[in-house]
Amino acid sequence: MISRRITPLAGILVGSSLLLVQPALASPPALSPSALSPSALSPSALSPSAVSPPVSQAEKKPVAEGSGGAVSTVDLDASKAALGVLREGGNAMDAAVAAAATLGVTEPYSAGLAGGGFIVYYDARRKKIHTIDGREAAPKAMGPASLEGIPFDDAVTSGLSAGVPGSVAQWELALRRFGTLSLRQALRPAIDVATRGFKVDQTFYDQTAANAARFKDFTSTAKLYLPGGAPPPVGSTFRNPELADTYRRLGRLGGEWLYGGALGAEVVATVKKPPVTPGATRNVRPGLMELSDLKAYRALERPPTKMTYKGMDVYGMAPPSSGGSTVGEALNILEVLPEVGEHEYLEASRLAFADRGKYVGDIPGVPLKELLSDGFAKERACLIGERAMPHPAAPGDPDGMYGPCQAAPSAEATETAAEGPETTHLVVADRWGNVVAYNITIESTGGNGIVVPGRGFLLNNELTDFTFGPAPGDPNLPAPGKRPRSSMAPTIVLNDDRPLLALGSPGGSTIITTVLQILLNRWDFGMSLPEALAAPRATQRNTAQTQAEQAFIDRYGAELTRQGHSLVLNPEIGAATAVEFLRNGRLQAVAEPTRRGGGSALVVSERR
């Protein structure tokens, strides 16, 4: 059996050591008026170029260790934007919003102002975890049958898939509640990057090329992302002056410009009548969004999920995300087992996903307390034996009345769903001990493929995260104003109310297994955090086959196959980002060394 004993611890211009941290300091004082003035926080004063780190940090690198604050994102410009805010006296939430907006420039196929996301935030002064739900929502006109019978790919590239965007409302709420900057100030680094441009890397080129067939079918998208009819070449400078202008106006006018104002009207017009290229043969369905849907949207503060694993408190995002409950349930199951290895990891994930599918969605009465209870975990854990259980696994009954083990029912195999590198994740910690773990997304890579004309940003296709139906009783069927179930799992781990670790990843429903696997790598398999992120991955989501990276198959495939698992190749799973709190106030920021082109980890000071 593969197992280890559990142990303690020319420019083109057309158109996601386990040690205690020192006691957290108080939250930052409000920045002085001079520090918050436009001159002090102008694009030249607060931008990745102006506050760029020393030469030693000028290159993208996956690991940085130091003090004073830390950042990990998938992109160097976004990490520099956050670091610049921290160095200018901003706090973790200020920096997170600045980084997210910058990712809307440099990672536009994964993030943007027309998307949504989830924030998990640790408030060092109050020693409390907060979460902010900025998930996109269905328009009032959408019902349970709105997506029935539509091929998935057709639904993605359409106005019908566009949910009411939540990112801007989330940014404003986050800054108002926990930040020190205005939205206008937080957007300035992103404006600077959009104006001066960024270097096209292989990942950006590949993602553009993979979407070129649908991008060319929309005049606005082709103009922006296919200059001269082709993706911008690697090494060229890509600028987005339209997005820079949009950000400037958004900073000046505020979220009302989107939520009921002129920008919102432009979004609605694009959704209802997509700018299809003359002669294109694609069947592009119009959407259902109205300006009234934008006016009605609110970002929401929600209680976090919480469970305890080996004495550490693991906090995550509650519904409409399934991330917190599913990661938490799987950890609870694993803690019951006498030993944990790759087989046990896959089986616990299988069971947790079975329960996710049955019970979790944006509906009243999700049994979170029982899904995360020790009793339910014991009842589920007793189904795990030496061989892979029949699949798909049946959901359990989180009713609070738990008895002896019952035989696992058998069922017919199901095909493994395809997953891509959708979404992005960032982590920021500041000098006062505040921490942000933030997933932001426009759903599929490239969203619905439609750029709002003249505005420089793509629309999301978040509504394809709903169950298409017919599926009576499914908790994730569409409904007016409902938010589609998410797999995003921004996670913060505390010990004695102090932060130990913050992490998350992109990757559709593989986000959950990526976060879970990193936690096990770190705590159960004795890896350092950089090793835990770099290790090969596999993802079991209650499907007939387990997707796995080649290195995982090479290392574990033979024995797992003997145990009844069926492994199939997935070339790349996730793109995690994380920050760990070390001794004496030091921080270790960690990003991917290779996945998705590698990430960018930075710290305010590398002095030892």
C-alpha positions as CSV (number, residue, x, y, z in Angstrom):
1,M,0.0,0.0,0.0
2,I,1.2,3.5,-0.8
3,S,1.0,5.1,2.5
4,R,2.8,7.0,5.2
5,R,2.0,7.1,8.9
6,I,0.4,10.4,10.0
7,T,3.0,12.4,11.7
8,P,2.6,15.7,13.6
9,L,3.5,18.0,12.2
10,A,7.8,45.9,-31.0
11,G,4.7,46.7,-29.4
12,I,1.4,45.6,-30.8
13,L,-1.5,47.9,-30.4
14,V,-4.6,47.1,-32.5
15,G,-7.7,48.2,-31.4
16,S,-3.8,29.7,-6.7
17,S,7.6,24.9,7.7
18,L,4.5,24.4,9.7
19,L,5.6,26.8,12.4
20,L,3.9,29.4,14.6
21,V,4.0,33.0,13.7
22,Q,4.7,35.7,16.2
23,P,1.7,37.4,17.7
24,A,-0.1,39.5,15.1
25,L,0.3,43.2,15.3
26,A,-2.5,45.7,15.2
27,S,-4.1,46.6,11.9
28,P,-2.5,49.5,10.0
29,P,-3.3,53.1,10.9
30,A,-5.2,55.0,8.3
31,L,-2.7,56.4,5.8
32,S,-2.1,60.1,6.1
33,P,-3.9,62.4,3.7
34,S,-0.6,63.1,1.9
35,A,0.0,59.3,1.4
36,L,-3.5,58.9,0.0
37,S,-3.4,61.9,-2.3
38,P,-3.5,61.5,-6.0
39,S,0.1,62.7,-6.3
40,A,1.3,60.3,-3.7
41,L,-0.5,57.4,-5.3
42,S,-0.4,58.4,-8.9
43,P,0.5,55.8,-11.5
44,S,4.1,56.9,-11.4
45,A,4.2,56.8,-7.6
46,L,2.2,53.6,-7.0
47,S,2.8,51.2,-9.9
48,P,4.8,48.1,-10.6
49,S,7.3,50.1,-12.5
50,A,7.8,52.8,-9.9
51,V,7.9,50.6,-6.8
52,S,9.5,47.6,-8.6
53,P,11.6,45.5,-6.2
54,P,15.4,45.3,-6.2
55,V,17.2,43.6,-9.0
56,S,17.2,40.4,-7.1
57,Q,13.4,40.3,-7.3
58,A,13.1,41.7,-10.8
59,E,12.7,38.2,-12.4
60,K,9.7,35.9,-11.8
61,K,10.6,33.3,-9.2
62,P,8.4,30.8,-7.3
63,V,9.7,31.2,-3.8
64,A,10.6,34.3,-1.7
65,E,11.3,34.5,2.0
66,G,11.5,37.6,4.2
67,S,9.5,40.0,6.3
68,G,7.3,43.0,6.1
69,G,4.7,41.4,3.8
70,A,4.5,38.8,1.1
71,V,2.6,38.2,-2.2
72,S,2.1,35.2,-4.4
73,T,0.3,35.3,-7.7
74,V,0.7,33.7,-11.1
75,D,2.0,36.9,-12.7
76,L,5.0,39.1,-11.9
77,D,3.2,42.4,-12.8
78,A,0.4,41.5,-10.4
79,S,2.8,40.6,-7.7
80,K,4.7,43.8,-8.1
81,A,1.5,45.8,-8.0
82,A,0.6,44.2,-4.7
83,L,4.1,44.6,-3.3
84,G,4.1,48.3,-4.3
85,V,0.9,48.9,-2.3
86,L,2.4,47.1,0.7
87,R,5.6,49.2,0.5
88,E,3.6,52.4,0.2
89,G,1.8,51.6,3.5
90,G,-1.3,49.8,2.2
91,N,-2.6,46.7,3.9
92,A,-3.2,43.2,2.6
93,M,-6.7,43.9,1.3
94,D,-5.5,47.0,-0.5
95,A,-2.8,45.0,-2.1
96,A,-5.1,42.1,-3.0
97,V,-7.5,44.3,-4.9
98,A,-4.6,46.0,-6.7
99,A,-3.3,42.6,-7.7
100,A,-6.7,41.3,-8.8
101,A,-7.2,44.4,-11.0
102,T,-3.8,43.9,-12.5
103,L,-4.5,40.3,-13.2
104,G,-7.5,41.6,-15.2
105,V,-4.8,43.1,-17.5
106,T,-2.2,40.5,-17.6
107,E,-4.3,37.4,-17.1
108,P,-7.5,38.6,-18.8
109,Y,-8.6,35.1,-19.8
110,S,-8.9,34.1,-16.1
111,A,-9.8,37.3,-14.3
112,G,-11.4,40.7,-14.8
113,L,-13.9,43.3,-13.7
114,A,-16.8,41.4,-15.4
115,G,-16.0,38.3,-13.4
116,G,-16.4,37.3,-9.7
117,G,-14.7,35.5,-6.9
118,F,-14.3,34.7,-3.3
119,I,-12.2,36.3,-0.6
120,V,-11.1,34.7,2.7
121,Y,-9.6,37.3,5.0
122,Y,-7.8,37.2,8.3
123,D,-8.2,40.3,10.4
124,A,-5.1,40.4,12.7
125,R,-6.5,43.0,15.1
126,R,-9.6,41.0,15.8
127,K,-8.0,37.6,15.2
128,K,-11.1,36.7,13.1
129,I,-11.7,35.2,9.7
130,H,-14.1,37.0,7.3
131,T,-15.3,36.0,3.8
132,I,-16.7,38.0,0.9
133,D,-18.8,36.4,-1.8
134,G,-18.5,38.2,-5.1
135,R,-19.9,35.3,-7.1
136,E,-21.7,36.2,-10.3
137,A,-25.5,35.7,-10.3
138,A,-28.2,34.6,-12.7
139,P,-30.5,37.2,-14.1
140,K,-34.1,37.4,-13.0
141,A,-35.2,35.9,-16.3
142,M,-33.2,32.6,-15.8
143,G,-35.0,29.5,-14.7
144,P,-34.3,25.8,-14.2
145,A,-34.8,24.9,-17.8
146,S,-32.9,27.9,-19.3
147,L,-29.8,25.8,-20.2
148,E,-31.6,22.5,-21.0
149,G,-30.7,20.9,-24.4
150,I,-28.0,23.4,-25.2
151,P,-24.6,21.8,-26.1
152,F,-22.1,22.9,-23.4
153,D,-19.6,24.6,-25.8
154,D,-22.5,26.5,-27.5
155,A,-23.6,27.7,-24.1
156,V,-20.2,28.9,-23.1
157,T,-19.7,31.1,-26.1
158,S,-22.9,33.1,-25.9
159,G,-24.6,35.9,-24.1
160,L,-26.7,33.4,-22.2
161,S,-23.7,32.2,-20.2
162,A,-22.9,35.7,-18.8
163,G,-23.7,36.1,-15.1
164,V,-24.2,39.4,-13.4
165,P,-20.6,40.3,-12.5
166,G,-19.5,40.5,-8.9
167,S,-15.9,41.6,-8.9
168,V,-16.3,45.4,-8.7
169,A,-18.9,45.1,-5.9
170,Q,-16.6,42.8,-4.1
171,W,-13.6,45.2,-4.5
172,E,-15.6,48.1,-3.1
173,L,-17.0,46.1,-0.2
174,A,-13.5,44.7,0.6
175,L,-11.9,48.1,0.6
176,R,-14.6,49.7,2.5
177,R,-14.6,47.1,5.3
178,F,-11.0,46.1,5.5
179,G,-8.8,48.4,3.3
180,T,-7.3,51.8,3.6
181,L,-7.3,52.8,-0.1
182,S,-10.2,54.0,-2.3
183,L,-11.1,51.9,-5.4
184,R,-9.6,54.7,-7.5
185,Q,-6.2,54.4,-5.7
186,A,-6.3,50.6,-5.8
187,L,-6.8,50.6,-9.6
188,R,-3.8,52.7,-10.4
189,P,-1.2,50.0,-10.7
190,A,-3.5,48.1,-13.1
191,I,-4.0,51.3,-15.1
192,D,-0.2,51.7,-15.4
193,V,0.3,48.1,-16.6
194,A,-2.6,48.4,-19.1
195,T,-1.1,51.7,-20.4
196,R,2.6,50.7,-20.7
197,G,1.9,47.1,-21.6
198,F,3.3,43.8,-20.5
199,K,5.5,41.2,-22.2
200,V,3.6,38.4,-23.9
201,D,4.8,35.1,-22.5
202,Q,4.2,31.6,-23.8
203,T,1.1,31.0,-21.6
204,F,-0.6,34.1,-22.8
205,Y,0.2,33.2,-26.4
206,D,-1.0,29.6,-26.0
207,Q,-4.3,30.6,-24.3
208,T,-5.0,33.2,-27.0
209,A,-4.2,30.7,-29.8
210,A,-6.5,28.1,-28.1
211,N,-9.3,30.6,-28.2
212,A,-8.6,32.1,-31.6
213,A,-11.4,30.3,-33.4
214,R,-14.1,31.8,-31.2
215,F,-12.3,35.1,-30.6
216,K,-12.4,35.8,-34.3
217,D,-16.2,35.4,-34.3
218,F,-16.6,38.7,-32.3
219,T,-15.4,42.0,-33.7
220,S,-14.4,43.5,-30.4
221,T,-12.5,40.4,-29.2
222,A,-10.7,40.0,-32.5
223,K,-9.7,43.6,-32.5
224,L,-8.2,43.4,-29.0
225,Y,-6.7,39.9,-28.8
226,L,-6.0,39.0,-32.5
227,P,-4.2,42.0,-33.8
228,G,-3.5,41.5,-37.5
229,G,-5.6,38.3,-37.3
230,A,-3.3,36.4,-35.1
231,P,-2.3,36.1,-31.4
232,P,0.4,38.5,-30.2
233,P,3.8,36.9,-30.6
234,V,5.8,35.8,-27.5
235,G,8.1,38.6,-26.4
236,S,5.9,41.4,-27.9
237,T,4.4,44.1,-25.7
238,F,0.7,43.9,-25.3
239,R,-1.2,47.1,-24.3
240,N,-4.8,47.6,-23.5
241,P,-5.6,51.3,-23.6
242,E,-9.3,50.7,-23.6
243,L,-9.1,48.8,-20.3
244,A,-6.9,51.5,-18.9
245,D,-9.6,54.1,-19.7
246,T,-12.3,51.8,-18.3
247,Y,-10.4,51.5,-15.0
248,R,-9.8,55.2,-14.8
249,R,-13.5,55.9,-15.2
250,L,-14.4,53.2,-12.8
251,G,-12.1,54.7,-10.2
252,R,-13.6,58.1,-10.7
253,L,-17.3,57.1,-11.0
254,G,-17.3,54.1,-8.7
255,G,-19.2,50.8,-8.9
256,E,-22.5,52.6,-9.7
257,W,-21.1,53.1,-13.2
258,L,-21.4,49.4,-13.6
259,Y,-24.3,48.5,-11.3
260,G,-27.0,50.5,-13.1
261,G,-25.0,53.1,-14.9
262,A,-23.7,53.6,-18.4
263,L,-21.1,50.9,-18.2
264,G,-23.7,48.5,-17.0
265,A,-25.9,49.5,-20.0
266,E,-23.0,48.6,-22.3
267,V,-22.5,45.3,-20.7
268,V,-26.2,44.5,-21.0
269,A,-26.2,45.5,-24.7
270,T,-23.3,43.3,-25.4
271,V,-24.9,40.3,-23.6
272,K,-28.2,40.8,-25.4
273,K,-26.7,41.4,-28.8
274,P,-23.1,40.1,-29.0
275,P,-20.9,41.8,-31.6
276,V,-20.7,38.8,-34.0
277,T,-18.3,39.1,-36.9
278,P,-20.1,39.4,-40.2
279,G,-20.0,36.1,-41.9
280,A,-19.4,34.1,-38.8
281,T,-21.4,30.8,-38.7
282,R,-21.4,30.3,-34.9
283,N,-24.8,30.2,-33.3
284,V,-24.4,32.8,-30.6
285,R,-27.3,32.9,-28.3
286,P,-28.3,36.2,-26.7
287,G,-28.3,36.6,-22.9
288,L,-31.0,37.3,-20.4
289,M,-29.3,40.1,-18.4
290,E,-31.1,43.4,-17.8
291,L,-29.8,46.6,-16.2
292,S,-32.1,45.9,-13.3
293,D,-30.1,42.7,-12.6
294,L,-27.0,44.8,-12.2
295,K,-28.8,47.3,-10.0
296,A,-29.9,44.5,-7.7
297,Y,-26.5,42.8,-7.3
298,R,-24.7,42.8,-4.0
299,A,-21.4,41.4,-2.8
300,L,-22.1,39.5,0.5
301,E,-20.2,38.8,3.7
302,R,-20.8,35.2,4.7
303,P,-19.6,33.1,7.7
304,P,-16.6,31.0,6.7
305,T,-16.5,27.2,6.9
306,K,-14.4,25.9,9.7
307,M,-13.0,22.5,10.7
308,T,-10.1,21.4,12.8
309,Y,-7.3,19.1,11.4
310,K,-4.6,18.0,13.8
311,G,-5.4,20.9,16.1
312,M,-5.2,23.5,13.3
313,D,-8.3,25.5,12.3
314,V,-8.9,25.3,8.5
315,Y,-11.2,28.1,7.2
316,G,-12.7,28.2,3.8
317,M,-15.5,29.6,1.7
318,A,-19.1,28.5,2.3
319,P,-21.8,28.1,-0.4
320,P,-22.3,29.1,-3.1
321,S,-18.7,27.8,-3.1
322,S,-18.3,24.1,-2.4
323,G,-14.6,24.6,-1.7
324,G,-14.7,25.0,2.1
325,S,-17.1,22.2,2.8
326,T,-15.5,19.7,0.4
327,V,-11.9,20.3,1.4
328,G,-13.0,20.2,5.1
329,E,-15.0,17.0,4.8
330,A,-12.2,15.2,3.0
331,L,-9.7,16.3,5.8
332,N,-12.1,15.1,8.4
333,I,-12.4,11.7,6.8
334,L,-8.6,11.4,6.5
335,E,-8.1,12.3,10.1
336,V,-10.2,9.3,11.1
337,L,-8.0,6.9,9.2
338,P,-5.1,5.1,10.8
339,E,-2.8,6.0,8.0
340,V,-2.9,8.3,5.0
341,G,-1.4,7.8,1.6
342,E,-2.3,8.5,-2.0
343,H,-5.0,5.8,-2.1
344,E,-6.7,7.3,1.0
345,Y,-6.4,10.8,-0.4
346,L,-8.2,9.7,-3.6
347,E,-11.0,7.8,-1.7
348,A,-11.7,10.6,0.8
349,S,-11.9,13.0,-2.1
350,R,-14.3,10.7,-3.9
351,L,-16.6,10.6,-1.0
352,A,-16.5,14.3,-0.3
353,F,-17.4,15.0,-3.9
354,A,-20.3,12.6,-3.8
355,D,-21.7,14.7,-0.9
356,R,-20.9,18.0,-2.6
357,G,-23.0,17.0,-5.6
358,K,-26.0,16.0,-3.5
359,Y,-26.1,18.7,-0.9
360,V,-24.1,21.8,-1.8
361,G,-25.4,24.8,-3.8
362,D,-26.8,28.3,-3.5
363,I,-29.9,27.0,-1.7
364,P,-31.4,27.3,1.8
365,G,-30.6,24.5,4.3
366,V,-27.2,23.2,3.1
367,P,-26.2,20.9,6.0
368,L,-22.8,22.4,6.5
369,K,-22.6,21.6,10.2
370,E,-23.2,17.9,9.6
371,L,-21.1,17.7,6.4
372,L,-18.2,19.0,8.5
373,S,-19.0,16.9,11.7
374,D,-16.8,14.3,13.2
375,G,-19.7,11.8,13.3
376,F,-20.4,12.1,9.6
377,A,-16.6,11.8,8.8
378,K,-16.4,8.6,10.7
379,E,-19.4,7.1,9.0
380,R,-17.9,8.0,5.6
381,A,-14.3,7.0,6.5
382,C,-15.4,3.4,7.3
383,L,-16.2,2.9,3.6
384,I,-12.5,3.3,2.7
385,G,-10.7,0.0,2.4
386,E,-7.6,-1.3,0.7
387,R,-9.2,-1.1,-2.8
388,A,-10.9,1.7,-4.6
389,M,-14.6,1.6,-3.9
390,P,-17.2,1.2,-6.6
391,H,-17.9,4.4,-8.5
392,P,-19.5,6.7,-8.5
393,A,-19.7,6.6,-4.7
394,A,-23.2,7.3,-3.3
395,P,-23.7,10.3,-1.1
396,G,-24.0,9.9,2.6
397,D,-26.8,11.0,4.9
398,P,-25.6,13.9,7.0
399,D,-28.6,13.7,9.4
400,G,-26.8,13.8,12.7
401,M,-27.6,10.1,13.4
402,Y,-24.5,8.1,12.6
403,G,-24.1,4.3,13.0
404,P,-21.9,1.4,12.0
405,C,-20.4,1.0,8.6
406,Q,-22.6,-0.1,5.7
407,A,-21.4,-1.7,2.5
408,A,-20.7,0.9,-0.2
409,P,-23.3,0.5,-3.1
410,S,-21.9,-0.2,-6.5
411,A,-22.8,1.9,-9.5
412,E,-22.0,2.2,-13.2
413,A,-18.9,4.1,-14.2
414,T,-19.1,7.7,-15.4
415,E,-16.8,9.6,-17.7
416,T,-14.2,12.0,-16.2
417,A,-15.2,15.6,-16.8
418,A,-12.7,17.7,-18.7
419,E,-11.1,20.5,-16.6
420,G,-8.9,23.4,-17.7
421,P,-6.8,26.1,-16.1
422,E,-9.7,28.4,-15.4
423,T,-9.6,31.0,-12.7
424,T,-6.6,32.4,-10.8
425,H,-5.7,32.7,-7.1
426,L,-3.5,35.1,-5.1
427,V,-2.3,35.4,-1.5
428,V,-1.2,38.6,0.3
429,A,0.0,39.1,3.8
430,D,1.0,42.4,5.3
431,R,3.3,43.7,8.1
432,W,0.4,43.8,10.6
433,G,-0.4,40.1,10.1
434,N,-3.5,40.5,8.0
435,V,-3.9,37.9,5.3
436,V,-6.0,37.6,2.1
437,A,-6.6,34.4,0.0
438,Y,-8.5,35.4,-3.1
439,N,-9.9,33.4,-6.0
440,I,-11.0,35.5,-9.0
441,T,-12.5,34.2,-12.2
442,I,-14.4,34.7,-15.4
443,E,-15.0,30.9,-15.5
444,S,-13.6,29.3,-18.7
445,T,-10.3,30.4,-20.1
446,G,-11.4,33.4,-22.1
447,G,-14.8,33.6,-20.4
448,N,-17.6,33.7,-23.0
449,G,-15.2,35.0,-25.6
450,I,-16.9,38.4,-25.9
451,V,-15.2,41.7,-25.2
452,V,-17.4,44.6,-24.4
453,P,-16.8,46.9,-27.3
454,G,-14.5,49.8,-26.5
455,R,-14.0,48.7,-22.9
456,G,-11.1,46.2,-23.1
457,F,-12.5,43.4,-20.9
458,L,-14.1,40.0,-21.5
459,L,-17.5,38.9,-20.1
460,N,-17.7,35.8,-17.9
461,N,-19.5,32.5,-18.8
462,E,-20.2,31.7,-15.1
463,L,-23.7,30.5,-15.6
464,T,-22.4,27.4,-17.3
465,D,-21.4,26.3,-13.8
466,F,-25.1,25.6,-13.2
467,T,-26.4,22.1,-13.8
468,F,-27.9,22.1,-17.3
469,G,-30.7,19.7,-16.4
470,P,-33.2,18.2,-16.5
471,A,-32.1,17.2,-13.0
472,P,-34.9,17.3,-10.4
473,G,-33.7,18.0,-6.9
474,D,-30.2,19.1,-8.0
475,P,-29.1,21.9,-5.7
476,N,-27.3,23.6,-8.6
477,L,-30.1,24.1,-11.1
478,P,-30.4,27.7,-12.3
479,A,-32.9,30.1,-10.7
480,P,-33.5,33.9,-10.7
481,G,-30.7,35.6,-8.8
482,K,-29.1,32.4,-7.9
483,R,-25.3,32.0,-7.8
484,P,-23.9,28.9,-9.5
485,R,-22.0,26.5,-7.3
486,S,-18.3,27.1,-7.3
487,S,-15.3,24.9,-6.5
488,M,-13.1,27.9,-5.6
489,A,-11.3,27.1,-2.3
490,P,-9.3,30.1,-0.9
491,T,-8.1,28.7,2.4
492,I,-6.5,30.1,5.6
493,V,-5.2,27.9,8.4
494,L,-4.8,29.2,11.9
495,N,-3.2,27.9,15.1
496,D,-4.3,29.6,18.3
497,D,-5.9,32.2,16.2
498,R,-2.7,33.1,14.4
499,P,-2.1,32.4,10.7
500,L,0.0,29.5,9.7
501,L,-0.8,29.1,6.0
502,A,-2.9,30.6,3.2
503,L,-3.4,29.0,-0.1
504,G,-5.6,28.4,-3.1
505,S,-5.5,27.5,-6.8
506,P,-7.4,27.7,-10.1
507,G,-8.6,24.7,-12.1
508,G,-12.3,24.3,-12.0
509,S,-13.4,21.5,-9.7
510,T,-9.8,20.3,-9.5
511,I,-9.2,23.4,-7.3
512,I,-10.6,21.4,-4.3
513,T,-8.3,18.4,-4.8
514,T,-5.3,20.7,-5.4
515,V,-5.8,22.5,-2.1
516,L,-6.4,19.2,-0.3
517,Q,-3.4,17.6,-1.8
518,I,-1.1,20.5,-0.9
519,L,-2.3,20.4,2.7
520,L,-1.6,16.7,2.9
521,N,1.8,17.1,1.3
522,R,2.7,19.7,3.8
523,W,1.2,18.1,7.0
524,D,1.1,14.4,6.4
525,F,3.9,13.7,3.9
526,G,6.6,15.9,5.4
527,M,7.1,18.2,2.5
528,S,8.2,21.8,2.7
529,L,5.7,24.3,1.2
530,P,7.6,24.7,-2.1
531,E,7.8,20.9,-2.4
532,A,4.1,20.6,-1.6
533,L,3.2,22.9,-4.4
534,A,5.7,21.4,-6.9
535,A,4.7,17.7,-6.2
536,P,2.8,15.9,-8.9
537,R,-0.9,15.9,-8.6
538,A,-4.0,13.7,-9.1
539,T,-7.6,14.6,-8.8
540,Q,-10.5,12.3,-8.0
541,R,-13.9,13.9,-8.1
542,N,-16.2,10.9,-7.8
543,T,-15.6,9.8,-11.4
544,A,-14.7,6.5,-12.9
545,Q,-11.1,7.6,-13.7
546,T,-8.7,9.6,-11.7
547,Q,-7.0,12.3,-13.6
548,A,-3.3,12.6,-12.9
549,E,-0.1,14.4,-14.1
550,Q,2.4,12.1,-15.7
551,A,4.9,12.4,-12.8
552,F,2.2,11.2,-10.5
553,I,1.4,8.2,-12.8
554,D,5.0,7.3,-13.0
555,R,5.5,7.4,-9.2
556,Y,2.2,5.9,-8.0
557,G,0.3,4.5,-11.0
558,A,1.3,0.8,-10.8
559,E,0.4,0.4,-7.1
560,L,-2.8,2.5,-7.4
561,T,-3.8,0.4,-10.4
562,R,-3.4,-2.8,-8.3
563,Q,-5.7,-1.2,-5.7
564,G,-8.4,-0.7,-8.3
565,H,-7.8,2.9,-9.5
566,S,-8.0,3.8,-13.1
567,L,-5.6,6.7,-13.9
568,V,-5.8,8.9,-17.0
569,L,-3.4,11.7,-18.0
570,N,-4.1,15.3,-17.2
571,P,-1.0,17.3,-18.3
572,E,-1.4,20.0,-15.7
573,I,-3.6,20.3,-12.6
574,G,-3.9,23.6,-10.8
575,A,-1.6,26.6,-10.4
576,A,-1.4,27.2,-6.7
577,T,-0.2,30.2,-4.7
578,A,0.5,30.2,-1.0
579,V,2.1,32.0,1.9
580,E,3.4,30.3,5.1
581,F,4.2,32.1,8.3
582,L,7.6,31.1,9.8
583,R,9.3,31.9,13.0
584,N,10.2,35.4,14.1
585,G,7.8,37.2,11.9
586,R,9.2,35.8,8.7
587,L,7.1,34.8,5.7
588,Q,7.6,32.4,2.8
589,A,5.7,33.2,-0.3
590,V,5.4,30.2,-2.8
591,A,4.1,29.9,-6.3
592,E,4.3,27.3,-9.0
593,P,7.8,26.6,-10.4
594,T,6.5,25.4,-13.8
595,R,2.7,25.0,-14.0
596,R,1.0,27.7,-16.1
597,G,4.4,29.2,-16.9
598,G,5.4,29.5,-13.2
599,G,4.2,32.0,-10.7
600,S,5.7,35.0,-8.9
601,A,6.5,35.1,-5.2
602,L,7.7,38.4,-3.6
603,V,8.4,39.7,-0.1
604,V,8.7,43.3,1.1
605,S,12.2,42.7,2.6
606,E,14.5,39.8,2.0
607,R,16.9,40.9,4.8
608,R,17.7,38.2,7.3
